[in-house]
Amino acid sequence: MLVAFSVSPAGGDPDGGVSEAVARAVRVVRDSGLPNSTNAMFTNVEGEWDEVMDVVKRAVEAAGEGAARVSLVLKADIRPGYQGQLAAKVERVEQALARTGEQPRDGR
């Protein structure tokens, strides 16, 4: 299963910044040992249902430390029997682009 999620605390930091809280959440994901990636909008994590949902729960708790509430956006691709899709899905798109002559991009 692949999960893309975004977590943001509200009502904690009087300056309105969330980077420290998001960093705590990302640290939980990275320390989990599950395949993951983080971009400007979401953190992606791959694994079995129970382990992924446990990581998301702990990431939400970490981000919410000191906050009055937390917002969570989550999207899941539940495809039993498939692993390594975090990279494989992107690779299939890059291959399709290469067939049309498009050069790979580095995210910029």
C-alpha positions in Angstrom: 0.0 0.0 0.0 1.1 3.5 -0.8 0.0 6.4 1.3 0.5 10.1 0.6 -0.3 12.3 3.5 0.1 15.9 4.6 -0.2 16.9 8.3 -0.4 20.5 9.6 -0.9 21.6 13.2 -3.1 24.6 14.0 -3.3 26.7 17.1 0.1 26.0 18.6 2.8 28.3 17.2 1.9 31.9 17.6 4.0 32.8 14.6 2.0 30.4 12.4 5.0 28.5 11.2 4.6 24.7 10.7 8.1 23.6 9.5 9.3 22.4 12.9 6.1 20.4 13.4 6.2 18.9 9.9 9.9 18.0 10.5 8.8 16.1 13.6 6.3 14.2 11.5 8.8 13.5 8.7 11.3 12.3 11.3 8.8 9.7 12.5 8.3 8.4 8.9 12.1 8.3 8.1 12.8 6.5 11.4 10.2 3.9 10.6 12.4 2.2 8.1 9.6 2.0 5.5 10.2 3.3 2.0 9.3 7.0 1.9 9.8 10.3 0.2 8.9 13.8 1.0 8.1 16.7 -1.4 6.7 20.2 -1.0 3.1 19.0 -0.5 3.1 15.4 0.8 5.1 12.6 2.5 4.7 9.3 0.8 5.2 6.0 2.6 4.9 2.4 1.5 4.2 -0.8 3.4 1.5 -3.0 4.8 -1.7 -1.5 6.1 -1.1 -1.8 9.8 2.5 -0.6 9.7 1.7 2.4 7.4 -1.3 3.5 9.4 0.8 3.2 12.6 3.4 5.5 11.1 0.8 8.0 10.0 -0.8 8.0 13.4 2.6 8.6 15.1 3.5 11.3 12.6 0.2 13.1 13.3 0.9 12.9 17.0 4.4 14.2 16.6 3.2 17.1 14.4 0.5 17.9 16.9 2.7 18.3 19.9 1.6 21.6 21.5 -1.1 22.3 18.9 -4.8 22.7 19.7 -5.7 20.6 16.6 -4.1 18.9 13.6 -5.2 18.7 9.9 -4.5 15.5 8.1 -5.0 14.9 4.3 -4.4 11.3 3.3 -4.6 9.4 0.0 -4.0 5.7 -0.2 -3.3 3.3 -3.1 -4.3 -0.1 -1.8 -3.0 -2.8 -4.1 -2.4 -6.1 -2.4 0.6 -8.1 -3.6 2.6 -5.2 -5.0 5.7 -3.7 -3.4 8.3 -1.2 -4.6 5.6 1.0 -6.1 6.9 4.2 -4.6 9.7 4.2 -7.2 8.1 2.0 -9.8 5.1 4.2 -10.5 7.4 7.2 -11.1 9.7 5.1 -13.3 6.8 4.0 -15.5 5.8 7.6 -16.1 9.5 8.6 -16.9 9.7 5.7 -19.4 6.5 6.9 -21.1 7.9 10.4 -21.3 11.2 9.0 -22.7 9.3 7.2 -25.5 7.9 10.6 -26.6 11.3 12.3 -26.4 10.8 14.2 -23.2 13.9 14.5 -21.0 13.7 13.5 -17.4 13.3 16.4 -14.9 14.9 16.7 -11.6 11.8 18.3 -10.0 12.5 21.9 -11.0 
